[in-house]
Amino acid sequence: MDIKKNSSYTFAKQIISYAQDKKSHNIVLLDITKLSSIADYFIICHGEAELHVKAIADKILEETSKHGNHVWHYEGYDYLHWILLDYVDVVVHVFLEKYRKYYNLERLWGDADIETFS
C-alpha cells in the first residue's frame, strides 16, 4: 500500500489545512513510519506569539473533534511555548519560533521523509 494513501496521512493533511487556516508558519510533515513505532507522522509548525500558538492548537482541536477525531493526549497549554497534540498516529507540535529552533525536531528526526507546506 502506498504510504501517501493511508488514513493517517489523510488525517495529517486535514490537520495541516487547519493549521494553514490559522496562518501557522513553516509547516512540515515528517513521515516517521520507518523510524519509530510511536507514530506515523509528526506535524511541526510555529506561531508568532503565544496567543497565535494557542489559536493554531485550538483550531486543530476544534476541527478534529468536530469530525470525530479526538485528541488522545495534549500538553503545553500552561506556557504556550510548545503545544503537543497526540492523536496516536499523528502527533502535532505547535511552537513559538524560538523554541522550535532550540528543540530542532526536524534535525532530531533528520532521517524522516519530509514534506513542506506554506
Backbone as XML, in Angstrom:
<?xml version="1.0"?>
<chain id="A" units="angstrom">
  <residue number="1" name="MET">
    <atom name="N" x="0.841" y="-1.185" z="0.000"/>
    <atom name="CA" x="0.000" y="0.000" z="0.000"/>
    <atom name="C" x="0.884" y="1.246" z="0.000"/>
  </residue>
  <residue number="2" name="ASP">
    <atom name="N" x="0.516" y="2.198" z="-0.787"/>
    <atom name="CA" x="1.241" y="3.464" z="-0.843"/>
    <atom name="C" x="1.003" y="4.225" z="0.453"/>
  </residue>
  <residue number="3" name="ILE">
    <atom name="N" x="2.091" y="4.573" z="1.138"/>
    <atom name="CA" x="2.004" y="5.257" z="2.427"/>
    <atom name="C" x="1.249" y="6.581" z="2.312"/>
  </residue>
  <residue number="4" name="LYS">
    <atom name="N" x="1.299" y="7.217" z="1.161"/>
    <atom name="CA" x="0.644" y="8.506" z="0.972"/>
    <atom name="C" x="-0.876" y="8.372" z="0.920"/>
  </residue>
  <residue number="5" name="LYS">
    <atom name="N" x="-1.376" y="7.154" z="0.815"/>
    <atom name="CA" x="-2.820" y="6.968" z="0.697"/>
    <atom name="C" x="-3.419" y="6.374" z="1.960"/>
  </residue>
  <residue number="6" name="ASN">
    <atom name="N" x="-2.635" y="6.194" z="2.994"/>
    <atom name="CA" x="-3.203" y="5.595" z="4.196"/>
    <atom name="C" x="-3.978" y="6.630" z="5.001"/>
  </residue>
  <residue number="7" name="SER">
    <atom name="N" x="-4.767" y="6.153" z="5.941"/>
    <atom name="CA" x="-5.671" y="7.050" z="6.668"/>
    <atom name="C" x="-4.927" y="8.036" z="7.572"/>
  </residue>
  <residue number="8" name="SER">
    <atom name="N" x="-3.786" y="7.648" z="8.146"/>
    <atom name="CA" x="-3.067" y="8.597" z="8.999"/>
    <atom name="C" x="-2.474" y="9.737" z="8.172"/>
  </residue>
  <residue number="9" name="TYR">
    <atom name="N" x="-2.067" y="9.452" z="6.931"/>
    <atom name="CA" x="-1.580" y="10.517" z="6.051"/>
    <atom name="C" x="-2.718" y="11.482" z="5.714"/>
  </residue>
  <residue number="10" name="THR">
    <atom name="N" x="-3.872" y="10.943" z="5.390"/>
    <atom name="CA" x="-5.040" y="11.771" z="5.078"/>
    <atom name="C" x="-5.420" y="12.634" z="6.273"/>
  </residue>
  <residue number="11" name="PHE">
    <atom name="N" x="-5.401" y="12.031" z="7.456"/>
    <atom name="CA" x="-5.699" y="12.780" z="8.675"/>
    <atom name="C" x="-4.662" y="13.885" z="8.910"/>
  </residue>
  <residue number="12" name="ALA">
    <atom name="N" x="-3.402" y="13.579" z="8.702"/>
    <atom name="CA" x="-2.336" y="14.582" z="8.857"/>
    <atom name="C" x="-2.561" y="15.749" z="7.907"/>
  </residue>
  <residue number="13" name="LYS">
    <atom name="N" x="-2.930" y="15.463" z="6.674"/>
    <atom name="CA" x="-3.184" y="16.534" z="5.700"/>
    <atom name="C" x="-4.369" y="17.403" z="6.132"/>
  </residue>
  <residue number="14" name="GLN">
    <atom name="N" x="-5.384" y="16.799" z="6.743"/>
    <atom name="CA" x="-6.506" y="17.587" z="7.257"/>
    <atom name="C" x="-6.024" y="18.525" z="8.361"/>
  </residue>
  <residue number="15" name="ILE">
    <atom name="N" x="-5.208" y="18.000" z="9.265"/>
    <atom name="CA" x="-4.689" y="18.827" z="10.361"/>
    <atom name="C" x="-3.856" y="19.977" z="9.804"/>
  </residue>
  <residue number="16" name="ILE">
    <atom name="N" x="-3.063" y="19.707" z="8.799"/>
    <atom name="CA" x="-2.252" y="20.754" z="8.173"/>
    <atom name="C" x="-3.141" y="21.859" z="7.614"/>
  </residue>
  <residue number="17" name="SER">
    <atom name="N" x="-4.256" y="21.484" z="7.021"/>
    <atom name="CA" x="-5.163" y="22.510" z="6.482"/>
    <atom name="C" x="-5.723" y="23.387" z="7.599"/>
  </residue>
  <residue number="18" name="TYR">
    <atom name="N" x="-5.978" y="22.811" z="8.769"/>
    <atom name="CA" x="-6.458" y="23.613" z="9.905"/>
    <atom name="C" x="-5.366" y="24.567" z="10.390"/>
  </residue>
  <residue number="19" name="ALA">
    <atom name="N" x="-4.140" y="24.092" z="10.433"/>
    <atom name="CA" x="-3.011" y="24.947" z="10.823"/>
    <atom name="C" x="-2.828" y="26.073" z="9.812"/>
  </residue>
  <residue number="20" name="GLN">
    <atom name="N" x="-3.001" y="25.764" z="8.530"/>
    <atom name="CA" x="-2.904" y="26.790" z="7.487"/>
    <atom name="C" x="-3.995" y="27.837" z="7.642"/>
  </residue>
  <residue number="21" name="ASP">
    <atom name="N" x="-5.195" y="27.403" z="8.043"/>
    <atom name="CA" x="-6.299" y="28.342" z="8.256"/>
    <atom name="C" x="-5.944" y="29.400" z="9.291"/>
  </residue>
  <residue number="22" name="LYS">
    <atom name="N" x="-5.105" y="29.036" z="10.257"/>
    <atom name="CA" x="-4.700" y="29.961" z="11.311"/>
    <atom name="C" x="-3.340" y="30.604" z="11.038"/>
  </residue>
  <residue number="23" name="LYS">
    <atom name="N" x="-2.895" y="30.502" z="9.790"/>
    <atom name="CA" x="-1.666" y="31.180" z="9.342"/>
    <atom name="C" x="-0.420" y="30.729" z="10.099"/>
  </residue>
  <residue number="24" name="SER">
    <atom name="N" x="-0.338" y="29.441" z="10.411"/>
    <atom name="CA" x="0.879" y="28.935" z="11.055"/>
    <atom name="C" x="2.025" y="28.996" z="10.054"/>
  </residue>
  <residue number="25" name="HIS">
    <atom name="N" x="3.238" y="29.017" z="10.556"/>
    <atom name="CA" x="4.412" y="29.206" z="9.719"/>
    <atom name="C" x="5.215" y="27.924" z="9.546"/>
  </residue>
  <residue number="26" name="ASN">
    <atom name="N" x="5.800" y="27.791" z="8.361"/>
    <atom name="CA" x="6.775" y="26.744" z="8.072"/>
    <atom name="C" x="6.292" y="25.364" z="8.515"/>
  </residue>
  <residue number="27" name="ILE">
    <atom name="N" x="5.167" y="24.940" z="7.976"/>
    <atom name="CA" x="4.584" y="23.648" z="8.345"/>
    <atom name="C" x="5.362" y="22.542" z="7.647"/>
  </residue>
  <residue number="28" name="VAL">
    <atom name="N" x="5.759" y="21.542" z="8.428"/>
    <atom name="CA" x="6.413" y="20.363" z="7.860"/>
    <atom name="C" x="5.700" y="19.115" z="8.351"/>
  </residue>
  <residue number="29" name="LEU">
    <atom name="N" x="5.717" y="18.107" z="7.492"/>
    <atom name="CA" x="5.170" y="16.795" z="7.810"/>
    <atom name="C" x="6.312" y="15.799" z="7.730"/>
  </residue>
  <residue number="30" name="LEU">
    <atom name="N" x="6.624" y="15.186" z="8.862"/>
    <atom name="CA" x="7.688" y="14.189" z="8.916"/>
    <atom name="C" x="7.054" y="12.803" z="8.911"/>
  </residue>
  <residue number="31" name="ASP">
    <atom name="N" x="7.449" y="11.993" z="7.952"/>
    <atom name="CA" x="6.992" y="10.608" z="7.879"/>
    <atom name="C" x="7.989" y="9.771" z="8.680"/>
  </residue>
  <residue number="32" name="ILE">
    <atom name="N" x="7.563" y="9.328" z="9.861"/>
    <atom name="CA" x="8.462" y="8.569" z="10.726"/>
    <atom name="C" x="8.088" y="7.088" z="10.792"/>
  </residue>
  <residue number="33" name="THR">
    <atom name="N" x="7.274" y="6.635" z="9.840"/>
    <atom name="CA" x="6.800" y="5.246" z="9.875"/>
    <atom name="C" x="7.934" y="4.231" z="9.852"/>
  </residue>
  <residue number="34" name="LYS">
    <atom name="N" x="9.008" y="4.534" z="9.152"/>
    <atom name="CA" x="10.135" y="3.597" z="9.052"/>
    <atom name="C" x="11.144" y="3.769" z="10.192"/>
  </residue>
  <residue number="35" name="LEU">
    <atom name="N" x="10.968" y="4.808" z="10.994"/>
    <atom name="CA" x="11.954" y="5.143" z="12.027"/>
    <atom name="C" x="11.503" y="4.811" z="13.448"/>
  </residue>
  <residue number="36" name="SER">
    <atom name="N" x="10.196" y="4.787" z="13.673"/>
    <atom name="CA" x="9.708" y="4.627" z="15.028"/>
    <atom name="C" x="8.294" y="4.062" z="15.033"/>
  </residue>
  <residue number="37" name="SER">
    <atom name="N" x="7.943" y="3.451" z="16.130"/>
    <atom name="CA" x="6.578" y="2.943" z="16.281"/>
    <atom name="C" x="5.713" y="3.893" z="17.119"/>
  </residue>
  <residue number="38" name="ILE">
    <atom name="N" x="6.261" y="5.038" z="17.534"/>
    <atom name="CA" x="5.485" y="5.942" z="18.383"/>
    <atom name="C" x="4.380" y="6.671" z="17.628"/>
  </residue>
  <residue number="39" name="ALA">
    <atom name="N" x="4.540" y="6.837" z="16.328"/>
    <atom name="CA" x="3.532" y="7.496" z="15.497"/>
    <atom name="C" x="3.904" y="7.256" z="14.039"/>
  </residue>
  <residue number="40" name="ASP">
    <atom name="N" x="3.005" y="7.622" z="13.148"/>
    <atom name="CA" x="3.307" y="7.563" z="11.719"/>
    <atom name="C" x="3.871" y="8.895" z="11.224"/>
  </residue>
  <residue number="41" name="TYR">
    <atom name="N" x="3.304" y="9.984" z="11.754"/>
    <atom name="CA" x="3.672" y="11.314" z="11.270"/>
    <atom name="C" x="3.803" y="12.307" z="12.415"/>
  </residue>
  <residue number="42" name="PHE">
    <atom name="N" x="4.736" y="13.216" z="12.257"/>
    <atom name="CA" x="4.843" y="14.408" z="13.091"/>
    <atom name="C" x="4.518" y="15.596" z="12.200"/>
  </residue>
  <residue number="43" name="ILE">
    <atom name="N" x="3.701" y="16.488" z="12.701"/>
    <atom name="CA" x="3.464" y="17.776" z="12.062"/>
    <atom name="C" x="4.132" y="18.813" z="12.953"/>
  </residue>
  <residue number="44" name="ILE">
    <atom name="N" x="4.939" y="19.664" z="12.353"/>
    <atom name="CA" x="5.637" y="20.706" z="13.097"/>
    <atom name="C" x="5.337" y="22.046" z="12.441"/>
  </residue>
  <residue number="45" name="CYS">
    <atom name="N" x="4.976" y="23.028" z="13.258"/>
    <atom name="CA" x="4.741" y="24.379" z="12.750"/>
    <atom name="C" x="4.987" y="25.349" z="13.895"/>
  </residue>
  <residue number="46" name="HIS">
    <atom name="N" x="4.934" y="26.629" z="13.584"/>
    <atom name="CA" x="5.083" y="27.608" z="14.658"/>
    <atom name="C" x="4.200" y="28.826" z="14.433"/>
  </residue>
  <residue number="47" name="GLY">
    <atom name="N" x="3.962" y="29.512" z="15.544"/>
    <atom name="CA" x="3.200" y="30.752" z="15.537"/>
    <atom name="C" x="4.087" y="31.916" z="15.936"/>
  </residue>
  <residue number="48" name="GLU">
    <atom name="N" x="3.561" y="33.119" z="15.763"/>
    <atom name="CA" x="4.337" y="34.338" z="16.001"/>
    <atom name="C" x="4.351" y="34.772" z="17.458"/>
  </residue>
  <residue number="49" name="ALA">
    <atom name="N" x="3.358" y="34.385" z="18.217"/>
    <atom name="CA" x="3.232" y="34.796" z="19.615"/>
    <atom name="C" x="2.475" y="33.696" z="20.358"/>
  </residue>
  <residue number="50" name="GLU">
    <atom name="N" x="2.481" y="33.786" z="21.683"/>
    <atom name="CA" x="1.822" y="32.757" z="22.482"/>
    <atom name="C" x="0.350" y="32.603" z="22.115"/>
  </residue>
  <residue number="51" name="LEU">
    <atom name="N" x="-0.349" y="33.719" z="21.915"/>
    <atom name="CA" x="-1.761" y="33.629" z="21.542"/>
    <atom name="C" x="-1.946" y="33.014" z="20.162"/>
  </residue>
  <residue number="52" name="HIS">
    <atom name="N" x="-0.993" y="33.234" z="19.277"/>
    <atom name="CA" x="-1.050" y="32.619" z="17.950"/>
    <atom name="C" x="-0.864" y="31.107" z="18.064"/>
  </residue>
  <residue number="53" name="VAL">
    <atom name="N" x="0.086" y="30.681" z="18.876"/>
    <atom name="CA" x="0.309" y="29.250" z="19.120"/>
    <atom name="C" x="-0.974" y="28.620" z="19.658"/>
  </residue>
  <residue number="54" name="LYS">
    <atom name="N" x="-1.599" y="29.274" z="20.611"/>
    <atom name="CA" x="-2.843" y="28.777" z="21.199"/>
    <atom name="C" x="-3.952" y="28.709" z="20.158"/>
  </residue>
  <residue number="55" name="ALA">
    <atom name="N" x="-4.065" y="29.735" z="19.335"/>
    <atom name="CA" x="-5.113" y="29.764" z="18.309"/>
    <atom name="C" x="-4.941" y="28.624" z="17.305"/>
  </residue>
  <residue number="56" name="ILE">
    <atom name="N" x="-3.721" y="28.337" z="16.922"/>
    <atom name="CA" x="-3.450" y="27.229" z="15.993"/>
    <atom name="C" x="-3.870" y="25.906" z="16.631"/>
  </residue>
  <residue number="57" name="ALA">
    <atom name="N" x="-3.414" y="25.671" z="17.863"/>
    <atom name="CA" x="-3.747" y="24.416" z="18.551"/>
    <atom name="C" x="-5.254" y="24.303" z="18.788"/>
  </residue>
  <residue number="58" name="ASP">
    <atom name="N" x="-5.880" y="25.396" z="19.195"/>
    <atom name="CA" x="-7.333" y="25.383" z="19.431"/>
    <atom name="C" x="-8.095" y="25.035" z="18.160"/>
  </residue>
  <residue number="59" name="LYS">
    <atom name="N" x="-7.678" y="25.611" z="17.042"/>
    <atom name="CA" x="-8.340" y="25.336" z="15.753"/>
    <atom name="C" x="-8.228" y="23.858" z="15.405"/>
  </residue>
  <residue number="60" name="ILE">
    <atom name="N" x="-7.047" y="23.291" z="15.580"/>
    <atom name="CA" x="-6.843" y="21.870" z="15.286"/>
    <atom name="C" x="-7.723" y="21.014" z="16.192"/>
  </residue>
  <residue number="61" name="LEU">
    <atom name="N" x="-7.721" y="21.300" z="17.492"/>
    <atom name="CA" x="-8.549" y="20.541" z="18.435"/>
    <atom name="C" x="-10.033" y="20.642" z="18.088"/>
  </residue>
  <residue number="62" name="GLU">
    <atom name="N" x="-10.480" y="21.843" z="17.782"/>
    <atom name="CA" x="-11.893" y="22.078" z="17.471"/>
    <atom name="C" x="-12.318" y="21.326" z="16.213"/>
  </residue>
  <residue number="63" name="GLU">
    <atom name="N" x="-11.538" y="21.474" z="15.153"/>
    <atom name="CA" x="-11.913" y="20.864" z="13.877"/>
    <atom name="C" x="-11.811" y="19.338" z="13.900"/>
  </residue>
  <residue number="64" name="THR">
    <atom name="N" x="-10.776" y="18.812" z="14.519"/>
    <atom name="CA" x="-10.648" y="17.349" z="14.567"/>
    <atom name="C" x="-11.773" y="16.754" z="15.410"/>
  </residue>
  <residue number="65" name="SER">
    <atom name="N" x="-12.108" y="17.423" z="16.497"/>
    <atom name="CA" x="-13.191" y="16.941" z="17.355"/>
    <atom name="C" x="-14.531" y="16.952" z="16.612"/>
  </residue>
  <residue number="66" name="LYS">
    <atom name="N" x="-14.764" y="18.014" z="15.829"/>
    <atom name="CA" x="-15.997" y="18.108" z="15.032"/>
    <atom name="C" x="-16.156" y="16.913" z="14.100"/>
  </residue>
  <residue number="67" name="HIS">
    <atom name="N" x="-15.029" y="16.399" z="13.631"/>
    <atom name="CA" x="-15.043" y="15.288" z="12.679"/>
    <atom name="C" x="-14.825" y="13.937" z="13.357"/>
  </residue>
  <residue number="68" name="GLY">
    <atom name="N" x="-14.973" y="13.908" z="14.676"/>
    <atom name="CA" x="-14.919" y="12.656" z="15.411"/>
    <atom name="C" x="-13.528" y="12.132" z="15.725"/>
  </residue>
  <residue number="69" name="ASN">
    <atom name="N" x="-12.508" y="12.963" z="15.542"/>
    <atom name="CA" x="-11.130" y="12.570" z="15.853"/>
    <atom name="C" x="-10.677" y="13.321" z="17.101"/>
  </residue>
  <residue number="70" name="HIS">
    <atom name="N" x="-10.796" y="12.679" z="18.233"/>
    <atom name="CA" x="-10.481" y="13.334" z="19.497"/>
    <atom name="C" x="-9.024" y="13.095" z="19.871"/>
  </residue>
  <residue number="71" name="VAL">
    <atom name="N" x="-8.415" y="14.127" z="20.408"/>
    <atom name="CA" x="-7.020" y="14.054" z="20.817"/>
    <atom name="C" x="-6.886" y="13.045" z="21.957"/>
  </residue>
  <residue number="72" name="TRP">
    <atom name="N" x="-5.851" y="12.233" z="21.898"/>
    <atom name="CA" x="-5.585" y="11.240" z="22.942"/>
    <atom name="C" x="-4.907" y="11.892" z="24.138"/>
  </residue>
  <residue number="73" name="HIS">
    <atom name="N" x="-3.983" y="12.802" z="23.853"/>
    <atom name="CA" x="-3.236" y="13.495" z="24.904"/>
    <atom name="C" x="-2.783" y="14.852" z="24.371"/>
  </residue>
  <residue number="74" name="TYR">
    <atom name="N" x="-2.772" y="15.847" z="25.236"/>
    <atom name="CA" x="-2.213" y="17.145" z="24.851"/>
    <atom name="C" x="-1.488" y="17.739" z="26.044"/>
  </residue>
  <residue number="75" name="GLU">
    <atom name="N" x="-0.541" y="18.601" z="25.741"/>
    <atom name="CA" x="0.176" y="19.314" z="26.794"/>
    <atom name="C" x="0.782" y="20.585" z="26.223"/>
  </residue>
  <residue number="76" name="GLY">
    <atom name="N" x="1.147" y="21.501" z="27.133"/>
    <atom name="CA" x="1.803" y="22.730" z="26.732"/>
    <atom name="C" x="0.935" y="23.966" z="26.817"/>
  </residue>
  <residue number="77" name="TYR">
    <atom name="N" x="-0.321" y="23.803" z="27.210"/>
    <atom name="CA" x="-1.206" y="24.965" z="27.297"/>
    <atom name="C" x="-0.854" y="25.888" z="28.466"/>
  </residue>
  <residue number="78" name="ASP">
    <atom name="N" x="-0.054" y="25.420" z="29.413"/>
    <atom name="CA" x="0.306" y="26.254" z="30.562"/>
    <atom name="C" x="1.185" y="27.438" z="30.162"/>
  </residue>
  <residue number="79" name="TYR">
    <atom name="N" x="2.137" y="27.189" z="29.263"/>
    <atom name="CA" x="3.095" y="28.243" z="28.898"/>
    <atom name="C" x="2.998" y="28.700" z="27.443"/>
  </residue>
  <residue number="80" name="LEU">
    <atom name="N" x="2.400" y="27.882" z="26.587"/>
    <atom name="CA" x="2.169" y="28.222" z="25.176"/>
    <atom name="C" x="3.458" y="28.429" z="24.386"/>
  </residue>
  <residue number="81" name="HIS">
    <atom name="N" x="4.529" y="27.749" z="24.788"/>
    <atom name="CA" x="5.783" y="27.785" z="24.034"/>
    <atom name="C" x="5.846" y="26.632" z="23.043"/>
  </residue>
  <residue number="82" name="TRP">
    <atom name="N" x="5.260" y="25.494" z="23.439"/>
    <atom name="CA" x="5.252" y="24.287" z="22.621"/>
    <atom name="C" x="4.023" y="23.501" z="23.037"/>
  </residue>
  <residue number="83" name="ILE">
    <atom name="N" x="3.043" y="23.453" z="22.167"/>
    <atom name="CA" x="1.847" y="22.652" z="22.432"/>
    <atom name="C" x="1.957" y="21.372" z="21.625"/>
  </residue>
  <residue number="84" name="LEU">
    <atom name="N" x="1.768" y="20.267" z="22.305"/>
    <atom name="CA" x="1.800" y="18.951" z="21.677"/>
    <atom name="C" x="0.389" y="18.388" z="21.682"/>
  </residue>
  <residue number="85" name="LEU">
    <atom name="N" x="-0.060" y="17.944" z="20.515"/>
    <atom name="CA" x="-1.363" y="17.294" z="20.373"/>
    <atom name="C" x="-1.111" y="15.887" z="19.844"/>
  </residue>
  <residue number="86" name="ASP">
    <atom name="N" x="-1.435" y="14.884" z="20.642"/>
    <atom name="CA" x="-1.146" y="13.497" z="20.280"/>
    <atom name="C" x="-2.436" y="12.793" z="19.859"/>
  </residue>
  <residue number="87" name="TYR">
    <atom name="N" x="-2.500" y="12.467" z="18.578"/>
    <atom name="CA" x="-3.628" y="11.723" z="18.029"/>
    <atom name="C" x="-3.236" y="10.264" z="17.757"/>
  </residue>
  <residue number="88" name="VAL">
    <atom name="N" x="-2.239" y="9.772" z="18.420"/>
    <atom name="CA" x="-1.673" y="8.426" z="18.352"/>
    <atom name="C" x="-0.867" y="8.241" z="17.069"/>
  </residue>
  <residue number="89" name="ASP">
    <atom name="N" x="-1.507" y="8.182" z="15.907"/>
    <atom name="CA" x="-0.777" y="8.002" z="14.648"/>
    <atom name="C" x="-0.168" y="9.297" z="14.130"/>
  </residue>
  <residue number="90" name="VAL">
    <atom name="N" x="-0.722" y="10.414" z="14.547"/>
    <atom name="CA" x="-0.249" y="11.735" z="14.125"/>
    <atom name="C" x="-0.016" y="12.574" z="15.382"/>
  </residue>
  <residue number="91" name="VAL">
    <atom name="N" x="1.169" y="13.124" z="15.505"/>
    <atom name="CA" x="1.497" y="13.986" z="16.643"/>
    <atom name="C" x="1.811" y="15.375" z="16.092"/>
  </residue>
  <residue number="92" name="VAL">
    <atom name="N" x="1.144" y="16.369" z="16.651"/>
    <atom name="CA" x="1.278" y="17.752" z="16.194"/>
    <atom name="C" x="2.092" y="18.538" z="17.213"/>
  </residue>
  <residue number="93" name="HIS">
    <atom name="N" x="3.078" y="19.285" z="16.717"/>
    <atom name="CA" x="3.914" y="20.148" z="17.547"/>
    <atom name="C" x="3.727" y="21.584" z="17.063"/>
  </residue>
  <residue number="94" name="VAL">
    <atom name="N" x="3.158" y="22.422" z="17.919"/>
    <atom name="CA" x="2.959" y="23.832" z="17.588"/>
    <atom name="C" x="3.862" y="24.639" z="18.525"/>
  </residue>
  <residue number="95" name="PHE">
    <atom name="N" x="4.844" y="25.305" z="17.953"/>
    <atom name="CA" x="5.860" y="26.013" z="18.720"/>
    <atom name="C" x="5.753" y="27.522" z="18.579"/>
  </residue>
  <residue number="96" name="LEU">
    <atom name="N" x="6.343" y="28.239" z="19.520"/>
    <atom name="CA" x="6.830" y="29.582" z="19.275"/>
    <atom name="C" x="8.130" y="29.397" z="18.492"/>
  </residue>
  <residue number="97" name="GLU">
    <atom name="N" x="8.443" y="30.301" z="17.590"/>
    <atom name="CA" x="9.591" y="30.101" z="16.700"/>
    <atom name="C" x="10.902" y="29.853" z="17.446"/>
  </residue>
  <residue number="98" name="LYS">
    <atom name="N" x="11.193" y="30.610" z="18.490"/>
    <atom name="CA" x="12.481" y="30.444" z="19.171"/>
    <atom name="C" x="12.592" y="29.069" z="19.833"/>
  </residue>
  <residue number="99" name="TYR">
    <atom name="N" x="11.487" y="28.506" z="20.292"/>
    <atom name="CA" x="11.520" y="27.166" z="20.888"/>
    <atom name="C" x="11.633" y="26.098" z="19.809"/>
  </residue>
  <residue number="100" name="ARG">
    <atom name="N" x="11.029" y="26.365" z="18.681"/>
    <atom name="CA" x="11.176" y="25.433" z="17.564"/>
    <atom name="C" x="12.635" y="25.338" z="17.142"/>
  </residue>
  <residue number="101" name="LYS">
    <atom name="N" x="13.289" y="26.487" z="17.036"/>
    <atom name="CA" x="14.707" y="26.493" z="16.671"/>
    <atom name="C" x="15.547" y="25.789" z="17.730"/>
  </residue>
  <residue number="102" name="TYR">
    <atom name="N" x="15.230" y="26.015" z="18.984"/>
    <atom name="CA" x="16.000" y="25.421" z="20.084"/>
    <atom name="C" x="15.885" y="23.890" z="20.083"/>
  </residue>
  <residue number="103" name="TYR">
    <atom name="N" x="14.665" y="23.373" z="20.000"/>
    <atom name="CA" x="14.466" y="21.921" z="20.064"/>
    <atom name="C" x="14.775" y="21.224" z="18.746"/>
  </residue>
  <residue number="104" name="ASN">
    <atom name="N" x="14.603" y="21.918" z="17.637"/>
    <atom name="CA" x="15.006" y="21.458" z="16.308"/>
    <atom name="C" x="14.615" y="20.003" z="16.029"/>
  </residue>
  <residue number="105" name="LEU">
    <atom name="N" x="13.331" y="19.720" z="16.139"/>
    <atom name="CA" x="12.852" y="18.353" z="15.901"/>
    <atom name="C" x="13.141" y="17.861" z="14.488"/>
  </residue>
  <residue number="106" name="GLU">
    <atom name="N" x="13.155" y="18.784" z="13.538"/>
    <atom name="CA" x="13.457" y="18.389" z="12.164"/>
    <atom name="C" x="14.852" y="17.757" z="12.072"/>
  </residue>
  <residue number="107" name="ARG">
    <atom name="N" x="15.790" y="18.302" z="12.809"/>
    <atom name="CA" x="17.145" y="17.746" z="12.810"/>
    <atom name="C" x="17.188" y="16.431" z="13.587"/>
  </residue>
  <residue number="108" name="LEU">
    <atom name="N" x="16.503" y="16.394" z="14.720"/>
    <atom name="CA" x="16.456" y="15.187" z="15.543"/>
    <atom name="C" x="15.891" y="14.005" z="14.761"/>
  </residue>
  <residue number="109" name="TRP">
    <atom name="N" x="14.894" y="14.267" z="13.941"/>
    <atom name="CA" x="14.273" y="13.239" z="13.106"/>
    <atom name="C" x="14.740" y="13.408" z="11.659"/>
  </residue>
  <residue number="110" name="GLY">
    <atom name="N" x="15.995" y="13.722" z="11.473"/>
    <atom name="CA" x="16.559" y="14.048" z="10.166"/>
    <atom name="C" x="16.485" y="12.943" z="9.128"/>
  </residue>
  <residue number="111" name="ASP">
    <atom name="N" x="16.304" y="11.708" z="9.549"/>
    <atom name="CA" x="16.200" y="10.603" z="8.585"/>
    <atom name="C" x="14.772" y="10.423" z="8.054"/>
  </residue>
  <residue number="112" name="ALA">
    <atom name="N" x="13.843" y="11.177" z="8.583"/>
    <atom name="CA" x="12.448" y="11.066" z="8.143"/>
    <atom name="C" x="12.257" y="11.714" z="6.776"/>
  </residue>
  <residue number="113" name="ASP">
    <atom name="N" x="11.325" y="11.157" z="6.017"/>
    <atom name="CA" x="10.890" y="11.829" z="4.788"/>
    <atom name="C" x="10.108" y="13.057" z="5.208"/>
  </residue>
  <residue number="114" name="ILE">
    <atom name="N" x="10.311" y="14.157" z="4.495"/>
    <atom name="CA" x="9.710" y="15.420" z="4.903"/>
    <atom name="C" x="8.969" y="16.074" z="3.738"/>
  </residue>
  <residue number="115" name="GLU">
    <atom name="N" x="7.794" y="16.604" z="4.049"/>
    <atom name="CA" x="7.041" y="17.431" z="3.106"/>
    <atom name="C" x="6.880" y="18.797" z="3.750"/>
  </residue>
  <residue number="116" name="THR">
    <atom name="N" x="6.982" y="19.836" z="2.955"/>
    <atom name="CA" x="6.800" y="21.184" z="3.483"/>
    <atom name="C" x="5.541" y="21.802" z="2.906"/>
  </residue>
  <residue number="117" name="PHE">
    <atom name="N" x="4.934" y="22.663" z="3.708"/>
    <atom name="CA" x="3.695" y="23.330" z="3.329"/>
    <atom name="C" x="3.808" y="24.790" z="3.701"/>
  </residue>
  <residue number="118" name="SER">
    <atom name="N" x="3.139" y="25.646" z="2.921"/>
    <atom name="CA" x="3.189" y="27.074" z="3.267"/>
    <atom name="C" x="1.957" y="27.481" z="4.035"/>
  </residue>
</chain>
